[in-house]
Structure formats: C-alpha cells, structure tokens
Amino acid sequence: MDIFKKYTSEIQAIFEGKNYNEHSFRTCFENLLNELKPKEVKIIHEPKSEKGQGSIRPDFKTYKLIDKEKELSY
C-alpha cells in the first residue's frame, strides 16, 4: 500500500471512531515520518526536556547520525 494512502487510511479510521484527541493521531504521523526518512535519521516522539528548555517541548525531535562512533546529534 502507498505510504500516504496508509497514513490517510489510519487517520480516517481514528477520526471515524469519534473518540480521539490531539495525541491520537501522533502514532500515524510518526509511522509516516519513519517511512519517509533516510536511515541515518532518527525520530523521537515526546523527547525528554533539555536544560534551559523550560516547559516547552516539541512533539517530535529529529536527530541525524553524524559519526557512528558517537551519539546521535542534530
């Protein structure tokens, strides 16, 4: 199945269930992003807060592997 058709189908199924909130659609979106991304990119849903970030946190963070010997970095 085409990845965009799969994504819209998953979203439609959740929507038709009429029991959803903002977070209900995130797994579908994360799956779509993972299908589209290059293999050296890692997507984290609900990443931990970073120092100096306060209470603001993104729903997703994207990391790219720069050096295989080191941790993932921006």
DRENTORKOL-3810 file (N, C-alpha, C; in nm, 4 decimals):
REM DRENTORKOL-3810
@n.u->0.0846; n.v->-0.1183; n.w->0.0000; ca.u->0.0000; ca.v->0.0000; ca.w->0.0000; c.u->0.0890; c.v->0.1244; c.w->0.0000
@n.u->0.0528; n.v->0.2231; n.w->-0.0758; ca.u->0.1228; ca.v->0.3508; ca.w->-0.0797; c.u->0.1270; c.v->0.4101; c.w->0.0620
@n.u->0.2425; n.v->0.4632; n.w->0.1029; ca.u->0.2564; ca.v->0.5119; ca.w->0.2409; c.u->0.1618; c.v->0.6270; c.w->0.2733
@n.u->0.1311; n.v->0.7104; n.w->0.1762; ca.u->0.0379; ca.v->0.8200; ca.w->0.2015; c.u->-0.1060; c.v->0.7694; c.w->0.2115
@n.u->-0.1395; n.v->0.6692; n.w->0.1327; ca.u->-0.2728; ca.v->0.6086; ca.w->0.1431; c.u->-0.2878; c.v->0.5393; c.w->0.2779
@n.u->-0.1816; n.v->0.4710; n.w->0.3212; ca.u->-0.1845; ca.v->0.4048; ca.w->0.4514; c.u->-0.2047; c.v->0.5078; c.w->0.5620
@n.u->-0.1307; n.v->0.6173; n.w->0.5548; ca.u->-0.1414; ca.v->0.7238; ca.w->0.6547; c.u->-0.2832; c.v->0.7814; c.w->0.6589
@n.u->-0.3373; n.v->0.8173; n.w->0.5437; ca.u->-0.4720; ca.v->0.8755; ca.w->0.5420; c.u->-0.5774; c.v->0.7740; c.w->0.5855
@n.u->-0.5558; n.v->0.6484; n.w->0.5543; ca.u->-0.6475; ca.v->0.5431; ca.w->0.5972; c.u->-0.6467; c.v->0.5292; c.w->0.7497
@n.u->-0.5281; n.v->0.5333; n.w->0.8100; ca.u->-0.5169; ca.v->0.5245; ca.w->0.9559; c.u->-0.5817; c.v->0.6452; c.w->1.0235
@n.u->-0.5579; n.v->0.7638; n.w->0.9692; ca.u->-0.6178; ca.v->0.8864; ca.w->1.0232; c.u->-0.7703; c.v->0.8799; c.w->1.0126
@n.u->-0.8187; n.v->0.8375; n.w->0.8986; ca.u->-0.9632; ca.v->0.8273; ca.w->0.8756; c.u->-1.0273; c.v->0.7305; c.w->0.9746
@n.u->-0.9623; n.v->0.6173; n.w->0.9997; ca.u->-1.0165; ca.v->0.5181; ca.w->1.0931; c.u->-1.0279; c.v->0.5764; c.w->1.2342
@n.u->-0.9275; n.v->0.6505; n.w->1.2766; ca.u->-0.9319; ca.v->0.7141; ca.w->1.4090; c.u->-1.0430; c.v->0.8185; c.w->1.4122
@n.u->-1.0487; n.v->0.9009; n.w->1.3093; ca.u->-1.1483; ca.v->1.0072; ca.w->1.3011; c.u->-1.2900; c.v->0.9509; c.w->1.3047
@n.u->-1.3127; n.v->0.8439; n.w->1.2317; ca.u->-1.4462; ca.v->0.7838; ca.w->1.2259; c.u->-1.4871; c.v->0.7211; c.w->1.3586
@n.u->-1.3892; n.v->0.6850; n.w->1.4420; ca.u->-1.4197; ca.v->0.6291; ca.w->1.5730; c.u->-1.4777; c.v->0.7314; c.w->1.6692
@n.u->-1.4589; n.v->0.8585; n.w->1.6399; ca.u->-1.5137; ca.v->0.9705; ca.w->1.7176; c.u->-1.4715; c.v->0.9685; c.w->1.8639
@n.u->-1.3602; n.v->0.9064; n.w->1.8928; ca.u->-1.3090; ca.v->0.9036; ca.w->2.0296; c.u->-1.1596; c.v->0.9326; c.w->2.0229
@n.u->-1.1242; n.v->1.0568; n.w->1.9990; ca.u->-0.9846; ca.v->1.0928; ca.w->1.9764; c.u->-0.9534; c.v->1.2302; c.w->2.0345
@n.u->-0.8254; n.v->1.2562; n.w->2.0491; ca.u->-0.7760; ca.v->1.3894; ca.w->2.0837; c.u->-0.6499; c.v->1.4133; c.w->2.0014
@n.u->-0.5812; n.v->1.5216; n.w->2.0293; ca.u->-0.4608; ca.v->1.5573; ca.w->1.9530; c.u->-0.3597; c.v->1.4428; c.w->1.9477
@n.u->-0.3412; n.v->1.3750; n.w->2.0585; ca.u->-0.2397; ca.v->1.2697; ca.w->2.0690; c.u->-0.2761; c.v->1.1436; c.w->1.9911
@n.u->-0.4015; n.v->1.1239; n.w->1.9642; ca.u->-0.4472; ca.v->1.0030; ca.w->1.8957; c.u->-0.3867; c.v->0.9853; c.w->1.7570
@n.u->-0.3498; n.v->1.0949; n.w->1.6940; ca.u->-0.3010; ca.v->1.0900; ca.w->1.5562; c.u->-0.1484; c.v->1.0843; c.w->1.5458
@n.u->-0.0811; n.v->1.0966; n.w->1.6575; ca.u->0.0652; ca.v->1.1060; ca.w->1.6537; c.u->0.1338; c.v->0.9780; c.w->1.6075
@n.u->0.0834; n.v->0.8639; n.w->1.6466; ca.u->0.1457; ca.v->0.7381; ca.w->1.6037; c.u->0.1412; c.v->0.7253; c.w->1.4519
@n.u->0.0290; n.v->0.7599; n.w->1.3934; ca.u->0.0172; ca.v->0.7559; ca.w->1.2467; c.u->0.1202; c.v->0.8479; c.w->1.1832
@n.u->0.1349; n.v->0.9669; n.w->1.2398; ca.u->0.2297; ca.v->1.0641; ca.w->1.1852; c.u->0.3734; c.v->1.0156; c.w->1.2031
@n.u->0.4041; n.v->0.9594; n.w->1.3198; ca.u->0.5389; ca.v->0.9062; ca.w->1.3438; c.u->0.5703; c.v->0.7932; c.w->1.2460
@n.u->0.4746; n.v->0.7059; n.w->1.2220; ca.u->0.4946; ca.v->0.5968; ca.w->1.1263; c.u->0.5219; c.v->0.6509; c.w->0.9861
@n.u->0.4486; n.v->0.7547; n.w->0.9465; ca.u->0.4699; ca.v->0.8169; ca.w->0.8157; c.u->0.6102; c.v->0.8765; c.w->0.8075
@n.u->0.6493; n.v->0.9510; n.w->0.9096; ca.u->0.7832; ca.v->1.0106; ca.w->0.9108; c.u->0.8913; c.v->0.9037; c.w->0.9016
@n.u->0.8738; n.v->0.7940; n.w->0.9748; ca.u->0.9733; ca.v->0.6865; ca.w->0.9719; c.u->0.9818; c.v->0.6195; c.w->0.8352
@n.u->0.8720; n.v->0.6148; n.w->0.7637; ca.u->0.8732; ca.v->0.5585; ca.w->0.6283; c.u->0.9458; c.v->0.6499; c.w->0.5298
@n.u->0.9382; n.v->0.7800; n.w->0.5527; ca.u->0.9939; ca.v->0.8780; ca.w->0.4596; c.u->1.1394; c.v->0.9154; c.w->0.4863
@n.u->1.1846; n.v->0.8979; n.w->0.6072; ca.u->1.3171; ca.v->0.9469; ca.w->0.6466; c.u->1.4304; c.v->0.8598; c.w->0.5930
@n.u->1.5486; n.v->0.9201; n.w->0.5770; ca.u->1.6679; ca.v->0.8406; ca.w->0.5446; c.u->1.7072; c.v->0.7564; c.w->0.6665
@n.u->1.7791; n.v->0.6476; n.w->0.6461; ca.u->1.8101; ca.v->0.5570; ca.w->0.7574; c.u->1.9004; c.v->0.6190; c.w->0.8634
@n.u->1.9784; n.v->0.7221; n.w->0.8291; ca.u->2.0660; ca.v->0.7836; ca.w->0.9291; c.u->1.9929; c.v->0.8853; c.w->1.0169
@n.u->1.8650; n.v->0.9032; n.w->0.9937; ca.u->1.7844; ca.v->0.9960; ca.w->1.0730; c.u->1.6997; c.v->0.9163; c.w->1.1716
@n.u->1.6918; n.v->0.9677; n.w->1.2948; ca.u->1.6120; ca.v->0.9040; ca.w->1.3995; c.u->1.5097; c.v->1.0050; c.w->1.4485
@n.u->1.3863; n.v->0.9616; n.w->1.4641; ca.u->1.2784; ca.v->1.0483; ca.w->1.5104; c.u->1.2345; c.v->0.9998; c.w->1.6482
@n.u->1.2309; n.v->1.0920; n.w->1.7434; ca.u->1.1907; ca.v->1.0592; ca.w->1.8803; c.u->1.0591; c.v->1.1307; c.w->1.9106
@n.u->0.9597; n.v->1.0541; n.w->1.9524; ca.u->0.8311; ca.v->1.1102; ca.w->1.9936; c.u->0.8389; c.v->1.1431; c.w->2.1418
@n.u->0.7923; n.v->1.2610; n.w->2.1799; ca.u->0.7939; ca.v->1.3080; ca.w->2.3182; c.u->0.9334; c.v->1.2967; c.w->2.3806
@n.u->1.0321; n.v->1.3656; n.w->2.3249; ca.u->1.1669; ca.v->1.3605; ca.w->2.3815; c.u->1.1710; c.v->1.4258; c.w->2.5189
@n.u->1.2705; n.v->1.3879; n.w->2.5984; ca.u->1.2827; ca.v->1.4482; ca.w->2.7313; c.u->1.3196; c.v->1.5958; c.w->2.7174
@n.u->1.2866; n.v->1.6711; n.w->2.8207; ca.u->1.3198; ca.v->1.8138; ca.w->2.8214; c.u->1.4699; c.v->1.8316; c.w->2.8302
@n.u->1.5177; n.v->1.9356; n.w->2.7671; ca.u->1.6595; ca.v->1.9668; ca.w->2.7736; c.u->1.6801; c.v->2.0862; c.w->2.8649
@n.u->1.7981; n.v->2.0979; n.w->2.9187; ca.u->1.8320; ca.v->2.2070; ca.w->3.0092; c.u->1.8050; c.v->2.3410; c.w->2.9408
@n.u->1.7375; n.v->2.4306; n.w->3.0113; ca.u->1.7073; ca.v->2.5624; ca.w->2.9589; c.u->1.5847; c.v->2.5678; c.w->2.8698
@n.u->1.5208; n.v->2.4547; n.w->2.8497; ca.u->1.4053; ca.v->2.4485; ca.w->2.7604; c.u->1.2763; c.v->2.4881; c.w->2.8319
@n.u->1.2757; n.v->2.4811; n.w->2.9637; ca.u->1.1548; ca.v->2.5124; ca.w->3.0389; c.u->1.0475; c.v->2.4084; c.w->3.0154
@n.u->0.9235; n.v->2.4539; n.w->3.0094; ca.u->0.8116; ca.v->2.3604; ca.w->2.9917; c.u->0.7769; c.v->2.3378; c.w->2.8444
@n.u->0.8498; n.v->2.4027; n.w->2.7554; ca.u->0.8233; ca.v->2.3871; ca.w->2.6119; c.u->0.8957; c.v->2.2636; c.w->2.5595
@n.u->0.8187; n.v->2.1724; n.w->2.5020; ca.u->0.8764; ca.v->2.0503; ca.w->2.4448; c.u->0.8095; c.v->2.0203; c.w->2.3125
@n.u->0.8862; n.v->1.9884; n.w->2.2109; ca.u->0.8245; ca.v->1.9525; ca.w->2.0824; c.u->0.7620; c.v->1.8130; c.w->2.0897
@n.u->0.6665; n.v->1.7865; n.w->2.0034; ca.u->0.6066; ca.v->1.6527; ca.w->1.9959; c.u->0.7069; c.v->1.5519; c.w->1.9414
@n.u->0.7928; n.v->1.5966; n.w->1.8499; ca.u->0.8937; ca.v->1.5110; ca.w->1.7885; c.u->1.0258; c.v->1.5861; c.w->1.7807
@n.u->1.1343; n.v->1.5118; n.w->1.7899; ca.u->1.2671; ca.v->1.5661; ca.w->1.7625; c.u->1.3315; c.v->1.4763; c.w->1.6587
@n.u->1.4091; n.v->1.5374; n.w->1.5720; ca.u->1.4762; ca.v->1.4647; ca.w->1.4654; c.u->1.6258; c.v->1.4729; c.w->1.4862
@n.u->1.6913; n.v->1.3581; n.w->1.4836; ca.u->1.8358; ca.v->1.3503; ca.w->1.5018; c.u->1.8979; c.v->1.2865; c.w->1.3781
@n.u->2.0181; n.v->1.3271; n.w->1.3477; ca.u->2.0893; ca.v->1.2678; ca.w->1.2346; c.u->2.2211; c.v->1.2110; c.w->1.2848
@n.u->2.2508; n.v->1.0892; n.w->1.2448; ca.u->2.3753; ca.v->1.0244; ca.w->1.2831; c.u->2.4896; c.v->1.0889; c.w->1.2058
@n.u->2.5788; n.v->1.1553; n.w->1.2790; ca.u->2.6922; ca.v->1.2236; ca.w->1.2178; c.u->2.8144; c.v->1.1313; c.w->1.2171
@n.u->2.8368; n.v->1.0676; n.w->1.3304; ca.u->2.9533; ca.v->0.9807; ca.w->1.3472; c.u->2.9065; c.v->0.8524; c.w->1.4147
@n.u->2.9242; n.v->0.7398; n.w->1.3515; ca.u->2.8762; ca.v->0.6124; ca.w->1.4057; c.u->2.9395; c.v->0.5766; c.w->1.5398
@n.u->3.0515; n.v->0.6369; n.w->1.5724; ca.u->3.1196; ca.v->0.6099; ca.w->1.6985; c.u->3.0630; c.v->0.6937; c.w->1.8130
@n.u->2.9832; n.v->0.7939; n.w->1.7806; ca.u->2.9304; ca.v->0.8850; ca.w->1.8825; c.u->2.7787; c.v->0.8798; c.w->1.8851
@n.u->2.7210; n.v->0.9497; n.w->1.9837; ca.u->2.5754; ca.v->0.9553; ca.w->1.9950; c.u->2.5137; c.v->1.0298; c.w->1.8776
@n.u->2.3842; n.v->1.0108; n.w->1.8611; ca.u->2.3126; ca.v->1.0862; ca.w->1.7585; c.u->2.3155; c.v->1.2337; c.w->1.7951
@n.u->2.3267; n.v->1.3182; n.w->1.6975; ca.u->2.3276; ca.v->1.4619; ca.w->1.7227; c.u->2.2452; c.v->1.5333; c.w->1.6173
@n.u->2.2123; n.v->1.6572; n.w->1.6422; ca.u->2.1314; ca.v->1.7370; ca.w->1.5496; c.u->2.2042; c.v->1.7564; c.w->1.4203
END
